[in-house]
């Protein structure tokens, strides 16, 4: 990140994923870039890797689905374009 702005920690990134995905609901998804832009509007690209890592952790905890072409994928198969969806309670 540029300037003196510190990078958000993994807990803050995970919380933002859950917040945005919960607002969208279990029938819709968010793009990881929405999370990164929400946390660092001016310099969001460096956060894409940490956002994806947090999404994997949330998926392994059973709180999130990582989607490719609208279908849940195994976090071990994470590559390419993905979307994130909160799991139904």
N, C-alpha and C positions, 0 to 999 in steps of 0.2 A: 504494500500500500504506500502511496506517496505521502509526503509531509510527515507530521508527527502523529497521525491517527494510528492507534494501535489496532492490530488485527483482532477481531472478536475471538473469544476462546471457544472450544468445541461445545461447551454447555450452552453458550449464548446462541451459537449457530443452530444447535438442535432445538432450542426453545423457539427460535424464529421459524424453523421448518414446521414444527407442530402448530404454532400460532396461525401461520398462513394456510397450511393444509386444512386445519380445523375450520377456519373461516370459510374455505371453499366447500368443505363437506366431503363425505365418503363417496359421493357419486361423481365428483369432479377432481381434477388434478392440478398441480402447479408445476411450473418449470423451475429447476434448480437456480436459474439465473434470477428469478423473482426474489428468491431468498437473498442471494448475493447483493442484488440491487437495493433491497430493503435495508441491509446492514451497512452497505458502503456505496451510496448512490454515485459518487464521483469516481471511485476506483474499485469496481466490483469484480472485475475479471480474476484477480488473484485469489478470490474467495471460492471460485468454482470447485477446486479440488477439495478444500475443507468442507464445503457444503455436501459434496458427493460422499465424503467419508462419514459425515454425520448422518446422512440418509442411510448408509449401510448399517451403522450402529442402531439406528431407530428401527430399521427393518428386522434386524436380528433380535431386537427386544420385543418384536411383535406389535409395534405401534404404527408402522408405515408400510406401504407397498411401493416398490420401485417398479415402474411400468415401462415397457417398450412396446410400441404399437398397441397401447391400450391393455396389455396383458401383464400381470405380475411376473417378474423375473427373479431368479435366485441372485442375491447380492454378489455371489462369487462370479457371476456372469456379467457384471457391470461393465459396460462399454457403450460407446456411441451416445445417441440421443435418448434421454430418459425423461420421465415425468414422475412426480411424487404424489401419492394419495394417502390421506389418513385412513386408517382401518376403522371399520365400524366397531363400536364398543361391544 
